[in-house]
Amino acid sequence: MNILERYHAMEYGPAPEAHNEADAWLAARDFSKSLFIDGAWKAAASGKTFETSEPSSGKLLAKISDAGAADIDAAVAAAAKALPKWSASSGYARAKVLYAIGRAMQRHQRLFAVLESIDNGKPIRESRDIDVPLAIRHFIHHAGWAQTLEKDFPEHKPVGVVGQVIPWNFPLLMLAWKIAPALAAGCTVVLKPAEFTPLTAILFAEICERAGVPKGVVNIVQGGPEAGAAIVNNPGVQKIAFTGSSEVGKIIRKATAGSGKKLSLELGGKSAFIVFEDADLDSAVEGLVDGIWFNQGQVCCAGSRLLVQEGIADAFIAKVKVRMSRLRVGSPLDKNTDIGPLVDRTQLDRVKGLIAEGAKQGAVCWQPDAALPTTGYYHLPTLATSVSPANILAQEEVFGPVLATMSFRNTEEAIELANNTRYGLAASVWSENLNLALHVAPQLKAGVVWVNGTNMFDAACGFGGYRESGFGREGGREGMFEYLAAKLPVGPAIKPAAAGSAQPVEQADGLAIDRTAKLFIGGKQVRPDGNYSLGVATAKGKLAGEVGLGNRKDIRDAVAAARACKAWPEATAFNRSQVLYYLAENLSGRADEFAARLVQLTGVGAKAAREEVEQSIERLFLYAGLADKFEGRVHQPPARVVTLALHEPVGVVGIVAPDNQPLLNFVSLVAPALAMGNTVVAVPSERHPLLATDLYQVIEYSDIPAGAINIVTGRSAELAGVLAKHDDVDGLWVFADADTCAKAEADSVGNLKRVWTGNGRSLDWAASDAAGEAFLRRAIEIKNVWVPYGD
Ligand code: NAD
């Protein structure tokens, strides 16, 4: 045997990571008191505990205090007590605490990594090189945001006490993603780790004690779904940040509806890994291994759907199989291990069940010929071919080491297949042609797109999804907004319209021609489906005219027209800007008429009416000007990569406008949505809809493409409900009574559309705070596109 043959024949020897420090920590720690509340260690008031065990052996690791409602109440009370002082402390003071946490974690880096691998089962290579360093970077990065908060986020204040619930797949990293921005923003927190993986959060709480975090600022409770629900439903919490399954995310969306709690949801995914025929196939194979078998596939953004171009599919799959055969399945504490055990037996059973079902539906499942360790919840990496787009393995998040494969013919088909999912978390695009990759990335409905790479994360770059992958972003500037409340000029409570309220009958003096305003859908004035109309009263209670009484079918037509309009979202920002300027110009040409209408309908004086029209024109000017200025950013994370944080329209946005300042509020809501390239279905003021219907002609003369703006008059509460339940509406803004707002939030769970409500209050639309970035931010999704460079 020559030296080369010897080299190739060489077996891996065992390379165990020492775990004596972790064992000592586990042995010394008093887990009977494992709730960290108000700076002290407590047992659960009920005395209950739950067990956490080692996935590689099934061995019991510890019995952990199981928090009940009383413990959650105590934790929330402690956070509330600590809030005023913490939020009033200087940014520098908070920065020092965040930095101290990061440094203390660095000093115990290896202990964190070993404990994480013992408790979760992830290979030590991953916890040591990825989870723990990224968690540390998060705290140090956010020290900077704490210090620059006032300058970088003027007109914002900390949202208050934050409840945070996280999953088991990245226990320490998810904790860092949650706690670091909250503390930087001046919030106090109650965090609950997942019941499978409580240990590193306990070590983290010890770090907080040592790093000088004031009592009550960080509270860590332990337990399962009930403890999570107790946090979500606690009235002392002002914001819920949740990472976990889409199923539980929807429960939380419903539970918080109408509570006024701010909400961010980081949920599941079924991310596409797209390989074009001009990709560097060997690099793509390595990327794929990382994309789907990192952390045994228990990754929300796992590239679990391989889409490969037809011409190279066979060759690529052959390479993948060779590489899969070389993956080393074994102890998480062996430094050579690629694949450790799944987190728990329940997870293992779930994965097996999904594979069996996928096979029943026609998938061919292949696994390398390798032996599994005799104890623990191990599963071989699995490749499913002959997968139809409807197969359960192509649609459901498996959350295990299973890759579903499909092929595509051309770019359009790749995009269509990639977007054929209810999720929208991440995607990976492989091509040596950067033009092609950057052509595809904006067309993918996903919050993160990696070009020629996968699973890249950084504290400075936002992470989060579209659609049923949830809403909100974690990391960077956009992540900070999740823990801040914008200071809006909140007005009085909106009263619900009396059901079937009496309609005026007596015609107003001077109404020359009897005219019933129709609806405005797809660029045309159309009769309402039901052929009913609604009488509109003057300020004196007489009949000013009639408008169409829109119904469910009209909203459906309007949404279809908004969805079909491609010209507006695809127009350049400069083009949108010009059209909005033109709209302002045309409104200005009819200013007298609109002022007279305001006087007639709302009873304001001539001067106030004139002012409202002027402000409406000014606001159109503002958003015309901002249309090509509210742009994305370029991040430079610590690697050879640029991250383009692109601003994209949310999509089809429903808008339900209130009654006060009816022309100004309509313009203030519709213009920012249009400026960012959304198409709109607007329900104008129920009492004064003629201000919006009078705009039809202005819109028709202003070069707005058909379907970009659609207006359906009628009963606000009813139409808000239809919009909320419509799965082709991506965003919904509701300024109506409290009940209508609450229902809109609860009814939005179908597709988890982004809902913004006034919580039953209107705004003072004339105030300068009722315009600008706070509105534009609601009109966009931020997509982070990672583009590596270098040879
Ligand atoms: P899960 O939703 O079952 O549990 C997540 C957390 O919620 C746990 O702490 C759990 O105790 C708690 N919980 C469960 N029911 C609850 C309820 N009714 N009310 C309040 N809290 C409740 O999810 P999981 O199985 O622990 O984690 C896997 C999921 O997490 C996957 O779907 C994965 O995609 C997702 N995930 C998403 C991201 C992301 O950033 N988008 C990151 C990691 C994981």
Boltz pocket constraint, residues with backbone or C-beta under 6 A from the ligand:
constraints:
  - pocket:
      binder: B
      contacts: [[A, 165], [A, 166], [A, 167], [A, 168], [A, 169], [A, 170], [A, 192], [A, 193], [A, 194], [A, 195], [A, 223], [A, 224], [A, 225], [A, 226], [A, 227], [A, 228], [A, 229], [A, 230], [A, 232], [A, 243], [A, 244], [A, 245], [A, 246], [A, 248], [A, 249], [A, 251], [A, 252], [A, 265], [A, 266], [A, 267], [A, 268], [A, 269], [A, 299], [A, 300], [A, 301], [A, 397], [A, 399], [A, 425], [A, 464], [A, 465], [A, 469]]
      max_distance: 6.0
